[in-house]
């Protein structure tokens, strides 16, 4: 199942370098055209739709292997094959996901299954971008695609990635609470860890002051440095509604003394600094933006408290999947700067630069 037109070892390289080309091409366009120019709107909407279709099929038709960063792809493939042979659903965890997989196993091939998964992962990113930013959706969508965690949760943490995208899809129906609730339920049935961002988002309906949440986020850093093992033990004992959480926090070979991930904290701070800047410096007022930012701060703060735990990156994703949206939102809602279109291009470039650096420099040579 490793056969592919593109050599397996170059599959991710092609993706990341196509992203580089797209980001630079977008930056060039922000130099030469105004944001509301008809030529620019035609360009970004056409290119955006091409990108949407390409990414869905590029991820969905990937080689089925565990090599070269494809991680759990092979495990999903084995589970899919077992279901196609009549294996019953034995695991009650994430019941909705297993029903989804077993149902498709009798109807489609493995590659078609992965393409459907890719659609459920990528299409909601388009929907939330289009819902929030209308004809300028392309910029938010590109931010999602070039995010540091995007590729990993498209080919490795597939269930988690899809569930997070379904949560964002649900936010498109924030004015229709029943429909939004059904999407939230769908997300939970696919991956129970989505309880955290859903609970955090619902909390913002009762208290939505970003200045307080920003201070609480900052407080999580010294609390984690001083009492990290205490928080890990506390959240493990609580179980957080899912036995899998305890397994992530305290696996058999757990080492509570793991290093504090300053690199990931630095990455997490991108959205925090953006939120702080627009709220404190630019006096940006937008209820839904406050809700997005506060949801991010709650989820990321939780991750900081357990940052030393093994597999804590899984908790980091419960906030990281919103990072692109938190950063780009103010730029696409209000004009703050002269030549703001060019600044958007530069923001996308800088944001992607972290992904590119981590892929080729940090993981390639440093780590």
N, C-alpha and C positions, 0 to 999 in steps of 0.2 A: 504493500500500500504506500510505499515511499516514492513511487514514480511520479514525476512532474516534469512539465515542459521546462520549468525553471529549475536549475540545480538546487537541491535542498539547502545546501550550505550558503547559497546566495539569496534565499527567499526573503529573509528579514532585511538583508542589505539593500535589496531592491526597494522594499517598502520605505525604509528610512531615508534612502537617497532620493526617491521620488518625492517624499515629503519635503526634503531640502530644496529640490527644484521648484516644487509648488509654492513653498514659502517665499523663496527668492523672487519668483515670478509675480507673486501677489504683492510683494514689497515694491517691485518695479512699477506695477500698475498703480500703486498708491502715490508714486512720485509723479506720474504723468496725467492722471485723471482725478477730477473731484469725485467725492464719494457719491453724490446724487446725480452725477452725469449719466445720461441714458446709456452711453457706451459702457460705462463701468457696471451699471446694474445688469445690462445684458450679459456682459462678460462673467460676472461673479455668479449669476444664476445658472448660466449654461455650464460653466466649469464646475460649479457645485454639484449639479445633477450628475455630471459625468463622474465626478469623484465619488459620489454616493454609490452609484452602481458598481464602479470599479472596486471600491473597498469591500463591499458586500461579497462580491465574487472572489476577490483576491484572498480574503480571509476564509471564506467558505470552501473554496476549492484547494486549500493548502494541502501539502503532503501529510498523510496520516502517520506520524512518527513522534517519538519523544525526543529526538535529537534536535540540535541547533535551536534550542529555546522553545520548542513546541510543547514541552511539558506534559500536561495531562491530556493532550489530544488523544494519545494512544489509549489512555484509560477510559475515556468516554467512548472510544471506538470499540473497545472490548465489551463494555457494558451494553452498548447498542447491539452488538452481535449476539450477546447472550439473550437479550430481550427478543431479538428476531427469531431465536431458536426456541422460544417459549418459556424462558426463565420468568418466574413470577416476581412481582415487586415485593421484596423482603424487607427493605429498609423504609421505615416510616418517616425518616427525616427528609425534608424537602419533597414531600409526597407529590406535589404538583409537577416538579421537574421529572420525576420518574414516570408518572403517567404520560407526560409529554413525550419522553424518550421512547417508552414502550409502544405508544400509539403509532409513532412515526416509524418505528422499526419494522412494522408489518406492511408499510406502505411505500417507503422510499429507500434509496441506497444510503450508505454512510456519508458520501460526499454531499448528497442532497440534504441530509440531516444537518450537516455542519453549515451548509449554505443557509438553511432556514434559521439556524442559531445565529449566524452572522447577521442576517436580516434583523432579527429581534434585538441584536446588540447595537447595530449601527443606525437603523431607521429611526428609533426614538430620539437619537441625537439630532437628526435632521428635523424631526417634528418639534422638539422643544426650541430649537434655533429658529425655525420658521414661525412658530407661535409667538415668540417673544420679539423677534426683530424683523419680521416681514421680509421685504426685498433685500435686506442686508444680512440675512441668515447665514450666508456663506462664511463670514468672518468667525462667527461662533462655532460653526461646524468644523472649520479648519482647526480651530483651537482644540476641539475635542480630539480630532484625528491625530494631531501631533503631540498630544499629551504623553507624558512619561509612562503612564500606566495603561495607555490605550491598547497597545499591541498585546501585552501580557494577558489582559483580561478578555481579549478576543480569541486567543489560541490556547491559553493555559487555564486560568480561572474562569472558564466559560460560564458556568452557572451564576457565579457572583456578578460577572460582567453584565449578563442579560438581565438579572434581577435589578441591578442598579439602573440600567437603561429603562426598564419598565417603570421604575419609580419616577424617572424624569418624564417619561411619557404621561404618567398620571398627572404630573404638574400642569400639563397642557389643559387639563379639565378642572383647574382650581376653582372656577366659578360654578362648576357642576359637581358638588361634593359627593354625590352617590357614585358617579362614574369614576371620579378620582379615587374613592375608597375601593372600588373594584380593582383598579389598577394596583393599588397598594397591596391588596390581598393577593393578587396574582404574583407580585414581587416576593412577598413573604413565602408563598407556596413554592417558589423556585429556590429561594435561599433565605433562611430564617434570620440571618444576620442583618437583613434589611429592616428588621424591627428597630434598629438603632436610628438610622436616618429618618424613618417614618415617625417614630416617637419624637425625635428632635424637631422635625417640621411641625408636627401637631402642637408641640409646646409653644412654638412661636405665635400661635393664635391666641395664646393666653399672656405671653410676655415676649415683646419683640424689640427690646432696646439693645441695639448692637454695641453701644458703648460698654454696657455691663458685660455682655458676652465676650467682648474683646479683652476686658480686664480678667475675666475668668479664664480665658485661654492662656493668657500670660502667666497666670498663677499656676496653671497645670505644669509648667516647666520646672520650677523649683520643687513642687510637690512630687514630681516624678523622680527628680535627681536625689532627693532626700529620702523618699519613702516608696521607691519603685516597687520593691518586693511586696510591700503591704498592699498596694493597689492590685497587683497581680493575684495575690492570695484572696483578696476581698472579692474581686470579680469572678474568680474561679469558684469560690464558695457559693456565690449567688447564681452561677450557672448561666445567667443572662438568657434564659428561655431555651437554651440549646446545649446539649451535652458536647457538641462539637467545639463550642467556645472553650470549655474547660480543657479539651484536648489540645487546642491551639496554644493555650496559655501554659499548660503544664504537660507536655508530652513526656514519654518515658525517658527520653534523653534530655529533658529540659535543663537549661542552664539559666537560672534567674539572674546570674551575674553577667549576662550578655551586655555588650557595649551599648551606650546611649547613641542612637542614630542621629548624629548632628547633621549628616548630609540629608536625610529624609526630613528632618525638622526644618532645615533651610528651604527645602522644596515646598514644604507645607506652608511656609511663611509667605510665599508669593501671593496667595489669595488673601492672607491676613493683612499684609502691607497694602494691597490694593484696596481692600475694604476700609482700612483705617484712613488711607489718604483721601478717598472720595467722601467719606462721612465727616471726618474732622477738618480737612483742608478745603474741600470743595462744597461742603454742606449739602451733599447729594441726599435728596429725600425721595424714597421709593419703597413703599411697604413690602412689595414682593421681593425686592432686592435685599431688604433687611432680613426677610425670612430665609432667603437662600444663604446669605452670609452667616446668619445665626445657626442655621442647620449645619453648615460647614464647621463652624467654630465648636459646636457641641460634639460633633462626631470626631473631629480632629483632636479636641481636648481629651476625649476618652482614649484615643490611640496614644497620645503623649503619656498618659498615666501608666499605660502598660507597654511602653515602647521597648523595654528590655526583654519582653517575653519572646520566645521563639514564635515564628509565624506572625509577628505583630504587623508585618506588611499587609496581611489580609484585613486587619482593622483599619490600616491607613487608607486603603482603597474606599472604605465607607465614607470618606470625606473627599479623597482625591478625585473621584469621578465627577464632582461638582466644581472642581477648581477652575477649569477653563471658563465656565459660566460666570463664576464669581468675579473673575478678572476682567472679562470682556464686556460684561453687562453695562456698566456705566458709559463706556465709550460708544455704545450703540443706542443708548437711550437719550443722551443729552450732549450738546456740544460744549466742551470745556476749554479746548485749546485751539489756537491758530494752527492750521494744517493738521487737524485731528486725523484726517484720513491717512496721512503719512505716518503719524504716530501709531495708529492701529497696526499698520504694516510692520513697524519696528517692534511693537509689543509682541506680535505673533512670532517674529524672528527670535527675539530674546527668550520667549517662552519655549520655543522649539530648541533653542541652543542648549538648554539644560538636558533635554531628551537626547540630543545628538552627542553631547559630552559624556553623559552617563553610558551611552551605548558603546562608543568607540574608545573613549579615553579612560573613564573610571573602571568599567568592567573589563575593558580590553587590556589595559596596561597597569593600572594602579592597584586594583583590588586583587 
